[in-house]
Amino acid sequence: MYNTNIDGYKVLFYIENLLRDYIVKYLSESKLPTHIRKDAEKNAENNGIILPLKYNELLQFLHIGQLYDLIKSKDFKEFKNNTVDRIDISSLVKRRNNIMHSRIISAEQFDEMTKLIDKLILLLDDHDFLSLWNRFINDEINDYSVPLLFVEYPLGKNFNSLIGRGQELLNLKKAIDIPTPVSIIRHGGVGKTALVLQLIEDLLYAPNRPFDRIYFMSFKNTVFNNGQIKKLEKVISNHRDLIYTLAQYMEIDSTELGLDEVETKVWENMFSHKSLLVLDNLETEIVKSNLAEFTKVADLFLRKYTNPSRLIITSRYGLGDREQKFPLFEFDLNRTKELVYMYMLGSEEKLKNISHDDWEWVQKYTQGNPGLIISFCNTFRSTRKSLMDLRVEYDSKYSAEARELHDNQDTFLEFCFENTIESMPKESQIFLSALCYLCDEAKIDEVSEELFSFLIEEIKFERLGLHNLRPANYVNIGFLQPIIGSDKYFVNQLFIEYLNGNYAENKNIFTVFDLKKSEWFIILKSIRSVIVDIQFDEALSVGQLIARLLKAKYNQTADVSYLYKAFISDCNLENLVYYYDKAQPSEAIRDIQLLDKVRSVVLQNKELVLQERAAKRLVQCLFVINQMIKTKVTRDLRQSDLNEYFNHLEKKLWLFRSNNLSLELRKKVCEFLISINSLSRAEHYLSNYQSVLPNVTFELYTKALGHLANSDKEQDKVQCEEYVSKCNSILASNSLNLSKTGKARFYIFSARYFMDQNPKRAMDTVKLIDKFPIDNNSIYSLHLEALIIRIQCSFVTREKKNIISDLIEQLKALMGQRMYQSLFPKKRQTFIEQLGRIERHFRSYRSS
């Protein structure tokens, strides 16, 4: 005796496998037609299978209709003649597809199926396959195992193929590899149920058979169809209904058992097999009142993480933090077109010569929501008007079609957002209404995390709790859709219309009307006015808009952090330079890494004027910080840190990488490098520019001379002679333009070099400092050093004692001046120690 329903599906599974074996026997893999191979490979990839596959494995991804078409083709008959084209197996294909409707196969229908398959097997003209079929249908069918599907759903799968969700389907298959329950979320009409129905169909026919039993339990109580919301008679309304429905499918006798006992048996059965449980539309009012019970179900699957059974939920908001959130987003224009073309089959003439403006209007009208796209197609099919006519007439509501489209959209809004917004905390709803008001009034169709931060800070929304204001909260319900590769989001205009309109009559929803009566509205209205003014002359991106708002705040407060945020909101070099210009040197240098955000510009020969400004400012900041280090105003940085920052600057700006610096910038760079004693790098930047930058060149050679003056190495002495010669040459041609401090320092360093080999020349050189009046600390310090050098050389040249004594007294008198106390303590100590050594030496010299 047959169980005609289950055995009917066993027959379908078996005949598919039999046809695959028949193909393998007679058609070699190399002869498989290319288009058939591509179809099979595409189906395999859609199931997350990595190619290539073995021949028999690849055929697992062809269904009975495709297998039949291959066998009756000329390509196949070249290798094995058959006459299967004498019969029509479309009823078998239809019956196979009906598995997703969980439609009963009657005894009569089962008999028709087996008779048709009998004919098909005979027409294959292979006795072995006839024997296999007869043995199966007579002896083996009871032991033959197929995945079991139990569906409690009032509609069934009402589409032949899922359009525009290939990647989401693949991602969902990967998601259920993980034991954590999956919640497919967001508002109504985006296709959550359709996606999971297609998943179930794929899992049923998957060669690796991931689940033995699949339970699809729907809580759906309304459906949007042809512009109307239809109420459905529900079998499952709550947790109790779910348990008893599952018990019935599991053939658990519950007549004398309490709910707890039945539930225990249900979950024991669920986890004793590889089971998939789908709870569809888990957001109705009745379900919400039992939410704790469904949360326990999710917890149960979490605790059974080693078990292969899985839980999928479709819901407008999910169960909280107990599952993987799987948001399903609206279609882009290309996928909208794909769905329109599919639903307009048979009316293709109406889709000819459609303009880009027409398609853009369809996208704007539907917002890429598959449910509204399908509703639009139904209206479009039923009219003789063109798409252009519908677009032009829509705003006026003049025609019957225009009014129908408006009515359908209004009705869809009700359906779309029912049980969605009220699922959010009141605090989240307040912020949502503020966003809707602002986006509608200021014509904003994108928002960013920076806009969230700006509004929260300016309007003091943090009082609502930052956890209630996260962008993810508004992505989950469908108000926002992430823009891939950025921190920005598209705004769902349908959502705005819902909260701005009269659709939300539920007292549990905080609408824009409520917002206008609240404490938040006055400042929100002023922000709206500022935004409208900013956008009056030009259309701005959301990043540009936030940057302008933040700059305005800087102008009011002089708080440079607003400029930092302005750059983060709109990352361009102009905004970055503005921030660097206004920031403190330490802040600017700390944020030198911000150049990475505009590297596409600064690493190339682009926006050179701004690159130059950025470089000048940052080099200037490095120079200022170095002065702060020398004067001990800051102890947070060292000169080695500044050197590292300059390394970063060289790597990040095309100007440096190409050595394409202006004369002014080159001068600043060299002055900074000299100030941190990075003399070889300074010399690199001065190469071929010595004649046009004589002052910097003179400073560089002077400092290099000072570094080498006391060296005993022969090569250093040769270098010193070269530096002395070059500096004297610059003095001869450019003396009036050189600073007296720079010249005095050159005389001191030259004298240091001459002291050992020519003390007389050293003494003559330092005497040149006498012509510079003491009017600053640097000159004062150099006069002291000049006297010390003259005294030390006097000992070597055996000058008269009274001359040396007079020099010592001059030194003491100079050290006794008030200016001496303004020198750095370490410098003062050095002079005191040198004077002590001189006096000891003089006592010995005088007694000799």
Secondary structure, DSSP 8 states (H G I E B T S, - for coil): ---HHHHHHHHHHHHHHHHHHHHHHHS-GGGS-HHHHHHHHHHHHHTT--S---HHHHGGGS-HHHHHHHHTSHHHHTTS---GGGS--HHHHHHHHGGGGT----HHHHHHHHHHHHHHHHHTT-HHHHHHHHHIIIIITTT----EEEEE-SS----SS--S-HHHHHHHHHHTTSSS-EEEESSTTS-HHHHHHHHHHHHHH-TT---SEEEEEE---EEEETTEEEE---S--SHHHHHHHHHHHTT---TT--HHHHHHHHHHHHHHS-EEEEEE-TTSHHHHHTHHHHHHHHHHHHHTTTSS-EEEEE-SS-SSSSSEEEE-----HHHHHHHHHHHTTT-GGGGTT--HHHHHHHHHHHTT-HHHHHHHHHHHHH-SS-HHHHHHHHTTT-SHHHHHHHHHHHHHHHHHHTTTGGGS-HHHHHHHHHHHHHHHHTT--EEEHHHHHHHHHHTTGGGG-GGGS-HHHHHHHTSEEE-TTSSEEEE-HHHHHHHHTT----TTS--HHHHTTSTTHHHHHHHHHHHHHHTSSS---HHHHHHHHHHHHHHHH--THHHHHHHHHS--HHHHHHHHHHS-HHHHHHTGGGGGGGHHHHTTT--HHHHHHHHHHHHHHHHHHHHHHHTTS--S--HHHHHHHHHHHHHH-HHHHTT---HHHHHHHHHHHHHTT-HHHHHHHHTTTTTT-HHHHHHHHHHHHHHHTT---HHHHHHHHHHHHHHHHHHHHHGGGS-HHHHHHHHHHHHHHHHHH-HHHHHHHHHGGGGS---SHHHHHHHHHHHHHHHHHHHHHT--HHHHHHHHHHHHHHHTSGGGGGS-HHHHHHHHHHHHHHHHHHHHHHH-
